[in-house]
Every structure is written in C-alpha cells, then in structure tokens.
Amino acid sequence: MGNIYTFMAVSAAGVCTLLFLLGAAQLTISKGDQTKVDNGKKLMISALIGLAIILGSYGIIRTVLYFLYEWAP
C-alpha cells in the first residue's frame, strides 16, 4: 500500500512540476500578450495548489498508516 501511494504521489508531483514549468514558459514567451500572461499565471498557480494538495494528502496518509498499523513507508 505504501509503495503504491508513494509512486502515485511522486508521479503526480512530477506532473505538477512540469505544469508549473509549462506555465512559466508560457509566461516568458507571451511577449506582452495579456491573455497569454494570464493563462501562464493561472497554470502556475493551479500547479502549486495541486502540489500542495498532493503533499498534504501524502502526509495525512502516512500519519494514518503510522497510527493505525505502526508502519510508515
């Protein structure tokens, strides 16, 4: 259970990181076009929110597994 969840959390965190970098690239390449700037910012903020949710849920799952089974991956 722990290895599967760790793999899923690391994979999702990698996707969030790639989305953040994509938003940063879009922001950089926008050349002042306000809609592209806004889209880049929204993508970066969404990626950070997703990363925070993933890390928070990972911490909660690890804590629950530790207290229920006295085992943490």
Contacts in CASP RR format, 6 or more apart in sequence:
PFRMAT RR
TARGET T0000
AUTHOR 0000-0000-0000
METHOD contacts of the structure
MODEL  1
MGNIYTFMAVSAAGVCTLLFLLGAAQLTISKGDQTKVDNGKKLMISALIG
LAIILGSYGIIRTVLYFLYEWAP
1 65 0 8 1.000
1 73 0 8 1.000
2 65 0 8 1.000
2 73 0 8 1.000
3 73 0 8 1.000
5 58 0 8 1.000
5 61 0 8 1.000
5 73 0 8 1.000
6 58 0 8 1.000
6 73 0 8 1.000
9 54 0 8 1.000
9 55 0 8 1.000
9 57 0 8 1.000
9 58 0 8 1.000
12 54 0 8 1.000
13 51 0 8 1.000
13 54 0 8 1.000
13 55 0 8 1.000
16 47 0 8 1.000
16 48 0 8 1.000
16 50 0 8 1.000
16 51 0 8 1.000
16 54 0 8 1.000
17 47 0 8 1.000
17 51 0 8 1.000
19 43 0 8 1.000
19 46 0 8 1.000
19 47 0 8 1.000
20 43 0 8 1.000
20 44 0 8 1.000
20 47 0 8 1.000
20 48 0 8 1.000
20 51 0 8 1.000
22 43 0 8 1.000
23 39 0 8 1.000
23 40 0 8 1.000
23 41 0 8 1.000
23 43 0 8 1.000
23 44 0 8 1.000
23 47 0 8 1.000
24 40 0 8 1.000
24 44 0 8 1.000
26 36 0 8 1.000
26 39 0 8 1.000
26 40 0 8 1.000
26 43 0 8 1.000
27 36 0 8 1.000
27 37 0 8 1.000
27 40 0 8 1.000
27 41 0 8 1.000
27 44 0 8 1.000
29 36 0 8 1.000
30 36 0 8 1.000
30 37 0 8 1.000
30 40 0 8 1.000
62 72 0 8 1.000
62 73 0 8 1.000
65 71 0 8 1.000
65 72 0 8 1.000
65 73 0 8 1.000
66 72 0 8 1.000
END
